[in-house]
Amino acid sequence: MNYKHFLTWILAVVFTLSMQTLVAQPVSSMYGDKFKADIKVKYVYTLEEALRKAKTERKPIFFNCFADWAIPCHGMNMYVFSDVDFANYMNKTFVNLFIDVSKRENKHIAERYSIRSFAHYLILDANGEVISRIVGGKKLPEFKADIVRLLHPKTSLVGTQKAYDLGKRSKKDLFNYLYALSLADEQEKIKQVATQYFGKLTPKEYSKKENWTYFKQLISDSESDLFRFLIDNKEKFIQSNGAAAVNYFIETHYSTDVAEMALGTSPYQPSKLIDIRLAMQKADLPDTCLTYALYDVAKLRGERKYEELLDYLRRNSHRFGQQKASVDLSLDLPEISESQRVAVIAYLRETAASETSSENLSKQLNSLADRLEHNQGVVFDPISFDEALAKAKIENKLLFLDAYTSWCTPCRKMADDIFPLPEVGQAFTTRFVSIKIDMEKGEGKKIAAKYAISAYPTMLVIDSEGKELKRIVGYRNGDELIREVLDFDRSAR
């Protein structure tokens, strides 16, 4: 082969490889360069290729079920799949498959493997059948340890389930099955098996460190027998699991209701609030618990003592940690006087000016201040669903429901970037009573069931009798949302 032919051949090979790379590599992220990662794991990008390689190389498949919008997926790329030693193990052990299953063209794959939450990983055999499942991310070396465990026939999800179905239900068998189910986030089965597992334990064993995770999952609310057992034997649980973990778990059974009142996403209920305060006192929770601070905010907000609320936030900002941003961004207070509105705007401006850790948060605080100053954006009423229907009837308006969840990133982008837009607020103000409800908390669960809401965000237009008139599913930019609302409004006339 002469030089000219050799050069032509090299260029052809480079061109071919380049084209393969262009086809195989995931597309750019919606977050831009913010979450770029130097991934060391070697992936294939189609299920068909993974199946072929798995059969040829006699390896199982590790399936990274990716969703670009899910920040935990990017976090795993940055901190786990970019680790050289771990990548070497993965490349040696598996055929590694990467597919963004959140994309429409890959919907059939997500449905085939029941992928509904992220981060999400599957271990498949060479025929594409599920051996084990991991829902959620972990740091190294714990993530690798879980993978090693789930590869073993006796501790894999398939292996432990088979043993369970065959009636092998010793303490060890049930524990292994529970661990695999927990990694797979099989909540219903976890409760069933955990009940059987704890039936084989003595009460003294409940507080052991290895049982703590499953003990917590058996507690549905603060009225359960196991929760009362925890309170009565708190010191034993602290000895095994640490005061921080135990107090945090106890606190979570009170924090949701308090936080919703503090943030104005549920109506103020003074009797319920004081009951929670007394229960926390009885549980001997430390004064530094976040819920105590949220309690004070909820009380001041509910009593409309807004000047005192702002002063409290200034003096106690250190008590809120990351929740401080949520509290500050919830200060779109209803029915405030002009002097109160001016005070809130001043507070938001000074908080934005002092914010050094996040430029984006500073912008959000100033954006809320702008909206309050110029009456911009969609105003969500902090009232219940039934109260919103009644208000819509009195004002001769329709009800706009933002059905969201706390983990939904597109929901948060709608809340942060779209609903505050002046043009969106203008389109909504004269047409709707607007409310937002978390579909996984409180009355949201019943509403989600009633209107068959299973994807997020979902936005509903409802008449004052509760009849659904229009459904908008998924993220919309400002122009798209306004167009769909206006088109509906015209067609409804």
Contacts in CASP RR format, 6 or more apart in sequence:
PFRMAT RR
TARGET T0000
AUTHOR 0000-0000-0000
METHOD contacts of the structure
MODEL  1
MNYKHFLTWILAVVFTLSMQTLVAQPVSSMYGDKFKADIKVKYVYTLEEA
LRKAKTERKPIFFNCFADWAIPCHGMNMYVFSDVDFANYMNKTFVNLFID
VSKRENKHIAERYSIRSFAHYLILDANGEVISRIVGGKKLPEFKADIVRL
LHPKTSLVGTQKAYDLGKRSKKDLFNYLYALSLADEQEKIKQVATQYFGK
LTPKEYSKKENWTYFKQLISDSESDLFRFLIDNKEKFIQSNGAAAVNYFI
ETHYSTDVAEMALGTSPYQPSKLIDIRLAMQKADLPDTCLTYALYDVAKL
RGERKYEELLDYLRRNSHRFGQQKASVDLSLDLPEISESQRVAVIAYLRE
TAASETSSENLSKQLNSLADRLEHNQGVVFDPISFDEALAKAKIENKLLF
LDAYTSWCTPCRKMADDIFPLPEVGQAFTTRFVSIKIDMEKGEGKKIAAK
YAISAYPTMLVIDSEGKELKRIVGYRNGDELIREVLDFDRSAR
1 9 0 8 1.000
23 45 0 8 1.000
24 43 0 8 1.000
24 44 0 8 1.000
24 45 0 8 1.000
25 45 0 8 1.000
26 45 0 8 1.000
26 66 0 8 1.000
26 68 0 8 1.000
26 98 0 8 1.000
26 100 0 8 1.000
27 68 0 8 1.000
27 100 0 8 1.000
29 35 0 8 1.000
29 36 0 8 1.000
29 68 0 8 1.000
29 74 0 8 1.000
30 68 0 8 1.000
30 69 0 8 1.000
31 68 0 8 1.000
31 74 0 8 1.000
35 71 0 8 1.000
35 74 0 8 1.000
35 75 0 8 1.000
35 77 0 8 1.000
35 78 0 8 1.000
37 74 0 8 1.000
37 75 0 8 1.000
37 77 0 8 1.000
37 78 0 8 1.000
37 81 0 8 1.000
37 82 0 8 1.000
38 82 0 8 1.000
39 77 0 8 1.000
39 81 0 8 1.000
39 82 0 8 1.000
39 87 0 8 1.000
40 81 0 8 1.000
40 82 0 8 1.000
40 83 0 8 1.000
40 84 0 8 1.000
40 86 0 8 1.000
40 87 0 8 1.000
40 88 0 8 1.000
41 64 0 8 1.000
41 81 0 8 1.000
41 87 0 8 1.000
41 90 0 8 1.000
41 91 0 8 1.000
41 96 0 8 1.000
42 87 0 8 1.000
42 91 0 8 1.000
42 96 0 8 1.000
43 64 0 8 1.000
43 96 0 8 1.000
43 97 0 8 1.000
43 98 0 8 1.000
44 50 0 8 1.000
44 53 0 8 1.000
44 95 0 8 1.000
44 96 0 8 1.000
44 97 0 8 1.000
44 98 0 8 1.000
45 97 0 8 1.000
45 98 0 8 1.000
45 99 0 8 1.000
46 97 0 8 1.000
46 99 0 8 1.000
47 97 0 8 1.000
47 99 0 8 1.000
47 109 0 8 1.000
47 128 0 8 1.000
50 61 0 8 1.000
50 63 0 8 1.000
50 95 0 8 1.000
50 97 0 8 1.000
50 124 0 8 1.000
51 61 0 8 1.000
51 126 0 8 1.000
51 127 0 8 1.000
51 128 0 8 1.000
53 59 0 8 1.000
53 95 0 8 1.000
54 60 0 8 1.000
54 61 0 8 1.000
54 95 0 8 1.000
54 124 0 8 1.000
54 125 0 8 1.000
54 126 0 8 1.000
54 128 0 8 1.000
55 126 0 8 1.000
57 95 0 8 1.000
58 126 0 8 1.000
59 93 0 8 1.000
59 94 0 8 1.000
59 95 0 8 1.000
59 126 0 8 1.000
60 93 0 8 1.000
60 94 0 8 1.000
60 95 0 8 1.000
60 123 0 8 1.000
60 124 0 8 1.000
60 125 0 8 1.000
60 126 0 8 1.000
60 131 0 8 1.000
60 151 0 8 1.000
61 94 0 8 1.000
61 95 0 8 1.000
61 96 0 8 1.000
61 97 0 8 1.000
61 122 0 8 1.000
61 123 0 8 1.000
61 124 0 8 1.000
61 125 0 8 1.000
61 126 0 8 1.000
61 128 0 8 1.000
62 90 0 8 1.000
62 93 0 8 1.000
62 94 0 8 1.000
62 95 0 8 1.000
62 96 0 8 1.000
62 97 0 8 1.000
62 121 0 8 1.000
62 122 0 8 1.000
62 123 0 8 1.000
62 124 0 8 1.000
62 147 0 8 1.000
63 97 0 8 1.000
63 99 0 8 1.000
63 113 0 8 1.000
63 121 0 8 1.000
63 122 0 8 1.000
63 123 0 8 1.000
63 124 0 8 1.000
64 81 0 8 1.000
64 96 0 8 1.000
64 97 0 8 1.000
64 98 0 8 1.000
64 99 0 8 1.000
64 121 0 8 1.000
65 99 0 8 1.000
65 101 0 8 1.000
65 110 0 8 1.000
65 113 0 8 1.000
65 115 0 8 1.000
65 118 0 8 1.000
65 120 0 8 1.000
65 121 0 8 1.000
65 122 0 8 1.000
66 73 0 8 1.000
66 98 0 8 1.000
66 99 0 8 1.000
66 100 0 8 1.000
66 101 0 8 1.000
66 102 0 8 1.000
66 118 0 8 1.000
67 73 0 8 1.000
67 100 0 8 1.000
67 101 0 8 1.000
67 102 0 8 1.000
67 118 0 8 1.000
67 120 0 8 1.000
68 100 0 8 1.000
68 102 0 8 1.000
69 102 0 8 1.000
69 409 0 8 1.000
69 410 0 8 1.000
70 102 0 8 1.000
70 118 0 8 1.000
70 119 0 8 1.000
70 409 0 8 1.000
71 409 0 8 1.000
72 118 0 8 1.000
72 119 0 8 1.000
72 136 0 8 1.000
72 137 0 8 1.000
73 118 0 8 1.000
73 119 0 8 1.000
76 119 0 8 1.000
76 137 0 8 1.000
76 143 0 8 1.000
79 139 0 8 1.000
79 140 0 8 1.000
80 86 0 8 1.000
80 137 0 8 1.000
80 138 0 8 1.000
80 139 0 8 1.000
80 140 0 8 1.000
80 143 0 8 1.000
81 87 0 8 1.000
81 90 0 8 1.000
83 140 0 8 1.000
86 140 0 8 1.000
86 143 0 8 1.000
86 144 0 8 1.000
89 144 0 8 1.000
90 96 0 8 1.000
93 151 0 8 1.000
94 123 0 8 1.000
99 106 0 8 1.000
99 109 0 8 1.000
100 106 0 8 1.000
101 107 0 8 1.000
101 109 0 8 1.000
101 110 0 8 1.000
101 113 0 8 1.000
101 115 0 8 1.000
101 120 0 8 1.000
102 110 0 8 1.000
102 118 0 8 1.000
109 115 0 8 1.000
110 116 0 8 1.000
113 122 0 8 1.000
113 130 0 8 1.000
115 122 0 8 1.000
117 135 0 8 1.000
117 136 0 8 1.000
117 185 0 8 1.000
117 407 0 8 1.000
118 136 0 8 1.000
119 135 0 8 1.000
119 136 0 8 1.000
119 137 0 8 1.000
120 133 0 8 1.000
120 134 0 8 1.000
120 135 0 8 1.000
120 136 0 8 1.000
121 133 0 8 1.000
121 134 0 8 1.000
121 135 0 8 1.000
121 136 0 8 1.000
122 130 0 8 1.000
122 132 0 8 1.000
122 133 0 8 1.000
122 134 0 8 1.000
123 130 0 8 1.000
123 131 0 8 1.000
123 132 0 8 1.000
123 133 0 8 1.000
123 134 0 8 1.000
123 147 0 8 1.000
123 150 0 8 1.000
123 151 0 8 1.000
123 156 0 8 1.000
124 130 0 8 1.000
124 131 0 8 1.000
125 131 0 8 1.000
130 157 0 8 1.000
130 158 0 8 1.000
131 150 0 8 1.000
131 151 0 8 1.000
131 156 0 8 1.000
131 157 0 8 1.000
131 158 0 8 1.000
132 150 0 8 1.000
132 151 0 8 1.000
132 156 0 8 1.000
132 157 0 8 1.000
132 158 0 8 1.000
132 180 0 8 1.000
132 183 0 8 1.000
132 184 0 8 1.000
133 157 0 8 1.000
133 183 0 8 1.000
133 184 0 8 1.000
133 185 0 8 1.000
134 143 0 8 1.000
134 146 0 8 1.000
134 147 0 8 1.000
134 150 0 8 1.000
134 183 0 8 1.000
134 184 0 8 1.000
135 183 0 8 1.000
135 184 0 8 1.000
135 185 0 8 1.000
136 185 0 8 1.000
137 143 0 8 1.000
138 146 0 8 1.000
146 183 0 8 1.000
149 155 0 8 1.000
149 179 0 8 1.000
150 156 0 8 1.000
150 157 0 8 1.000
150 180 0 8 1.000
150 183 0 8 1.000
153 159 0 8 1.000
154 160 0 8 1.000
154 163 0 8 1.000
154 176 0 8 1.000
155 176 0 8 1.000
155 179 0 8 1.000
155 180 0 8 1.000
156 180 0 8 1.000
157 180 0 8 1.000
157 181 0 8 1.000
157 183 0 8 1.000
157 184 0 8 1.000
159 180 0 8 1.000
160 173 0 8 1.000
160 176 0 8 1.000
160 177 0 8 1.000
160 179 0 8 1.000
160 180 0 8 1.000
160 181 0 8 1.000
161 177 0 8 1.000
161 180 0 8 1.000
163 173 0 8 1.000
163 176 0 8 1.000
163 177 0 8 1.000
164 173 0 8 1.000
164 174 0 8 1.000
164 177 0 8 1.000
164 193 0 8 1.000
169 196 0 8 1.000
170 200 0 8 1.000
171 197 0 8 1.000
171 200 0 8 1.000
171 201 0 8 1.000
174 193 0 8 1.000
174 196 0 8 1.000
174 197 0 8 1.000
174 200 0 8 1.000
175 197 0 8 1.000
175 210 0 8 1.000
177 193 0 8 1.000
178 190 0 8 1.000
178 193 0 8 1.000
178 194 0 8 1.000
178 197 0 8 1.000
178 214 0 8 1.000
181 189 0 8 1.000
181 190 0 8 1.000
181 193 0 8 1.000
182 190 0 8 1.000
182 213 0 8 1.000
182 214 0 8 1.000
182 217 0 8 1.000
187 217 0 8 1.000
190 214 0 8 1.000
190 217 0 8 1.000
191 217 0 8 1.000
191 218 0 8 1.000
194 214 0 8 1.000
194 217 0 8 1.000
194 218 0 8 1.000
195 218 0 8 1.000
197 214 0 8 1.000
198 206 0 8 1.000
198 211 0 8 1.000
198 214 0 8 1.000
198 215 0 8 1.000
198 218 0 8 1.000
201 211 0 8 1.000
203 229 0 8 1.000
205 211 0 8 1.000
206 215 0 8 1.000
206 229 0 8 1.000
206 233 0 8 1.000
207 215 0 8 1.000
207 233 0 8 1.000
207 236 0 8 1.000
207 237 0 8 1.000
207 239 0 8 1.000
207 240 0 8 1.000
207 241 0 8 1.000
208 240 0 8 1.000
209 240 0 8 1.000
209 241 0 8 1.000
212 237 0 8 1.000
212 240 0 8 1.000
212 241 0 8 1.000
212 245 0 8 1.000
215 226 0 8 1.000
215 230 0 8 1.000
216 249 0 8 1.000
218 224 0 8 1.000
218 226 0 8 1.000
219 226 0 8 1.000
219 227 0 8 1.000
219 230 0 8 1.000
219 253 0 8 1.000
221 227 0 8 1.000
221 253 0 8 1.000
222 253 0 8 1.000
222 254 0 8 1.000
222 279 0 8 1.000
227 253 0 8 1.000
230 237 0 8 1.000
230 246 0 8 1.000
230 249 0 8 1.000
230 250 0 8 1.000
231 250 0 8 1.000
231 282 0 8 1.000
231 283 0 8 1.000
234 246 0 8 1.000
234 250 0 8 1.000
234 283 0 8 1.000
234 284 0 8 1.000
237 246 0 8 1.000
238 246 0 8 1.000
247 285 0 8 1.000
247 286 0 8 1.000
247 289 0 8 1.000
250 283 0 8 1.000
250 285 0 8 1.000
251 280 0 8 1.000
251 285 0 8 1.000
251 289 0 8 1.000
251 290 0 8 1.000
251 291 0 8 1.000
254 276 0 8 1.000
254 279 0 8 1.000
254 280 0 8 1.000
254 291 0 8 1.000
255 290 0 8 1.000
255 291 0 8 1.000
255 294 0 8 1.000
256 441 0 8 1.000
257 266 0 8 1.000
257 272 0 8 1.000
257 273 0 8 1.000
257 276 0 8 1.000
258 273 0 8 1.000
258 276 0 8 1.000
258 291 0 8 1.000
258 294 0 8 1.000
258 295 0 8 1.000
258 298 0 8 1.000
259 291 0 8 1.000
259 294 0 8 1.000
259 323 0 8 1.000
260 266 0 8 1.000
260 438 0 8 1.000
260 441 0 8 1.000
261 267 0 8 1.000
261 268 0 8 1.000
261 269 0 8 1.000
261 273 0 8 1.000
261 298 0 8 1.000
261 301 0 8 1.000
261 302 0 8 1.000
262 294 0 8 1.000
262 295 0 8 1.000
262 297 0 8 1.000
262 298 0 8 1.000
262 301 0 8 1.000
262 327 0 8 1.000
262 330 0 8 1.000
263 326 0 8 1.000
263 327 0 8 1.000
263 330 0 8 1.000
264 301 0 8 1.000
264 330 0 8 1.000
264 382 0 8 1.000
265 330 0 8 1.000
265 382 0 8 1.000
265 436 0 8 1.000
265 437 0 8 1.000
265 438 0 8 1.000
266 382 0 8 1.000
266 384 0 8 1.000
266 442 0 8 1.000
267 382 0 8 1.000
267 383 0 8 1.000
267 384 0 8 1.000
267 387 0 8 1.000
268 298 0 8 1.000
268 301 0 8 1.000
268 302 0 8 1.000
268 303 0 8 1.000
270 299 0 8 1.000
270 302 0 8 1.000
273 295 0 8 1.000
273 298 0 8 1.000
273 299 0 8 1.000
276 291 0 8 1.000
276 295 0 8 1.000
277 295 0 8 1.000
280 289 0 8 1.000
280 291 0 8 1.000
280 292 0 8 1.000
285 291 0 8 1.000
285 292 0 8 1.000
288 319 0 8 1.000
290 319 0 8 1.000
290 320 0 8 1.000
290 321 0 8 1.000
290 323 0 8 1.000
293 316 0 8 1.000
293 319 0 8 1.000
293 320 0 8 1.000
294 320 0 8 1.000
294 323 0 8 1.000
294 327 0 8 1.000
296 312 0 8 1.000
296 316 0 8 1.000
297 309 0 8 1.000
297 312 0 8 1.000
297 313 0 8 1.000
297 327 0 8 1.000
300 306 0 8 1.000
300 308 0 8 1.000
300 309 0 8 1.000
300 312 0 8 1.000
301 309 0 8 1.000
301 333 0 8 1.000
304 335 0 8 1.000
304 336 0 8 1.000
306 333 0 8 1.000
306 336 0 8 1.000
306 340 0 8 1.000
306 343 0 8 1.000
306 344 0 8 1.000
307 340 0 8 1.000
307 343 0 8 1.000
310 343 0 8 1.000
310 344 0 8 1.000
310 347 0 8 1.000
313 324 0 8 1.000
313 327 0 8 1.000
313 328 0 8 1.000
313 347 0 8 1.000
314 347 0 8 1.000
317 324 0 8 1.000
320 327 0 8 1.000
325 358 0 8 1.000
325 361 0 8 1.000
325 364 0 8 1.000
328 348 0 8 1.000
328 351 0 8 1.000
328 365 0 8 1.000
329 364 0 8 1.000
329 365 0 8 1.000
329 368 0 8 1.000
331 344 0 8 1.000
331 347 0 8 1.000
331 348 0 8 1.000
331 368 0 8 1.000
332 368 0 8 1.000
332 371 0 8 1.000
332 372 0 8 1.000
332 379 0 8 1.000
332 380 0 8 1.000
333 340 0 8 1.000
333 344 0 8 1.000
334 379 0 8 1.000
334 381 0 8 1.000
334 382 0 8 1.000
336 344 0 8 1.000
341 372 0 8 1.000
344 372 0 8 1.000
345 369 0 8 1.000
345 372 0 8 1.000
345 373 0 8 1.000
348 365 0 8 1.000
348 366 0 8 1.000
348 368 0 8 1.000
348 369 0 8 1.000
348 372 0 8 1.000
349 365 0 8 1.000
349 366 0 8 1.000
349 369 0 8 1.000
351 365 0 8 1.000
352 361 0 8 1.000
352 362 0 8 1.000
352 363 0 8 1.000
352 365 0 8 1.000
352 366 0 8 1.000
352 369 0 8 1.000
353 362 0 8 1.000
355 361 0 8 1.000
355 362 0 8 1.000
355 365 0 8 1.000
364 416 0 8 1.000
367 420 0 8 1.000
368 420 0 8 1.000
370 376 0 8 1.000
371 377 0 8 1.000
371 420 0 8 1.000
371 422 0 8 1.000
374 422 0 8 1.000
376 420 0 8 1.000
376 421 0 8 1.000
376 422 0 8 1.000
376 425 0 8 1.000
377 419 0 8 1.000
377 420 0 8 1.000
377 421 0 8 1.000
377 422 0 8 1.000
377 424 0 8 1.000
377 425 0 8 1.000
377 426 0 8 1.000
377 428 0 8 1.000
378 400 0 8 1.000
378 419 0 8 1.000
378 420 0 8 1.000
378 424 0 8 1.000
378 425 0 8 1.000
378 428 0 8 1.000
378 429 0 8 1.000
378 434 0 8 1.000
379 425 0 8 1.000
379 429 0 8 1.000
379 434 0 8 1.000
380 402 0 8 1.000
380 419 0 8 1.000
380 434 0 8 1.000
380 435 0 8 1.000
380 436 0 8 1.000
381 387 0 8 1.000
381 388 0 8 1.000
381 391 0 8 1.000
381 433 0 8 1.000
381 434 0 8 1.000
381 435 0 8 1.000
383 391 0 8 1.000
383 435 0 8 1.000
384 443 0 8 1.000
385 401 0 8 1.000
385 435 0 8 1.000
385 437 0 8 1.000
385 443 0 8 1.000
385 444 0 8 1.000
385 447 0 8 1.000
388 399 0 8 1.000
388 401 0 8 1.000
388 433 0 8 1.000
388 435 0 8 1.000
389 399 0 8 1.000
389 462 0 8 1.000
389 464 0 8 1.000
389 465 0 8 1.000
389 466 0 8 1.000
390 464 0 8 1.000
391 397 0 8 1.000
391 433 0 8 1.000
392 398 0 8 1.000
392 399 0 8 1.000
392 432 0 8 1.000
392 433 0 8 1.000
392 462 0 8 1.000
392 463 0 8 1.000
392 464 0 8 1.000
393 464 0 8 1.000
395 433 0 8 1.000
397 430 0 8 1.000
397 431 0 8 1.000
397 432 0 8 1.000
397 433 0 8 1.000
397 464 0 8 1.000
398 431 0 8 1.000
398 432 0 8 1.000
398 433 0 8 1.000
398 461 0 8 1.000
398 462 0 8 1.000
398 463 0 8 1.000
398 464 0 8 1.000
398 469 0 8 1.000
399 432 0 8 1.000
399 433 0 8 1.000
399 434 0 8 1.000
399 435 0 8 1.000
399 460 0 8 1.000
399 461 0 8 1.000
399 462 0 8 1.000
399 463 0 8 1.000
399 464 0 8 1.000
399 466 0 8 1.000
400 428 0 8 1.000
400 431 0 8 1.000
400 432 0 8 1.000
400 433 0 8 1.000
400 434 0 8 1.000
400 435 0 8 1.000
400 459 0 8 1.000
400 460 0 8 1.000
400 461 0 8 1.000
400 462 0 8 1.000
401 435 0 8 1.000
401 436 0 8 1.000
401 437 0 8 1.000
401 447 0 8 1.000
401 459 0 8 1.000
401 460 0 8 1.000
401 461 0 8 1.000
401 462 0 8 1.000
402 411 0 8 1.000
402 414 0 8 1.000
402 415 0 8 1.000
402 419 0 8 1.000
402 434 0 8 1.000
402 435 0 8 1.000
402 436 0 8 1.000
402 437 0 8 1.000
402 457 0 8 1.000
402 459 0 8 1.000
403 436 0 8 1.000
403 437 0 8 1.000
403 439 0 8 1.000
403 444 0 8 1.000
403 447 0 8 1.000
403 448 0 8 1.000
403 451 0 8 1.000
403 453 0 8 1.000
403 456 0 8 1.000
403 457 0 8 1.000
403 458 0 8 1.000
403 459 0 8 1.000
403 460 0 8 1.000
404 411 0 8 1.000
404 414 0 8 1.000
404 415 0 8 1.000
404 436 0 8 1.000
404 437 0 8 1.000
404 438 0 8 1.000
404 439 0 8 1.000
404 456 0 8 1.000
404 457 0 8 1.000
405 411 0 8 1.000
405 438 0 8 1.000
405 439 0 8 1.000
405 440 0 8 1.000
405 456 0 8 1.000
406 438 0 8 1.000
406 440 0 8 1.000
408 456 0 8 1.000
408 457 0 8 1.000
410 456 0 8 1.000
410 457 0 8 1.000
410 474 0 8 1.000
410 475 0 8 1.000
411 456 0 8 1.000
411 457 0 8 1.000
413 475 0 8 1.000
414 457 0 8 1.000
414 475 0 8 1.000
414 476 0 8 1.000
415 436 0 8 1.000
418 424 0 8 1.000
418 476 0 8 1.000
418 477 0 8 1.000
418 478 0 8 1.000
418 481 0 8 1.000
419 425 0 8 1.000
421 478 0 8 1.000
423 478 0 8 1.000
423 482 0 8 1.000
424 478 0 8 1.000
424 481 0 8 1.000
424 482 0 8 1.000
427 482 0 8 1.000
427 485 0 8 1.000
427 486 0 8 1.000
428 434 0 8 1.000
428 485 0 8 1.000
431 485 0 8 1.000
431 489 0 8 1.000
432 461 0 8 1.000
437 443 0 8 1.000
437 444 0 8 1.000
437 447 0 8 1.000
438 444 0 8 1.000
439 445 0 8 1.000
439 447 0 8 1.000
439 448 0 8 1.000
439 453 0 8 1.000
439 456 0 8 1.000
440 448 0 8 1.000
447 453 0 8 1.000
448 454 0 8 1.000
451 460 0 8 1.000
451 468 0 8 1.000
453 460 0 8 1.000
455 473 0 8 1.000
455 474 0 8 1.000
456 474 0 8 1.000
457 473 0 8 1.000
457 474 0 8 1.000
457 475 0 8 1.000
458 471 0 8 1.000
458 472 0 8 1.000
458 473 0 8 1.000
458 474 0 8 1.000
459 471 0 8 1.000
459 472 0 8 1.000
459 473 0 8 1.000
459 481 0 8 1.000
460 468 0 8 1.000
460 470 0 8 1.000
460 471 0 8 1.000
460 472 0 8 1.000
461 468 0 8 1.000
461 469 0 8 1.000
461 470 0 8 1.000
461 471 0 8 1.000
461 485 0 8 1.000
461 488 0 8 1.000
462 468 0 8 1.000
462 469 0 8 1.000
463 469 0 8 1.000
469 488 0 8 1.000
469 492 0 8 1.000
470 484 0 8 1.000
470 488 0 8 1.000
472 481 0 8 1.000
472 484 0 8 1.000
476 484 0 8 1.000
END
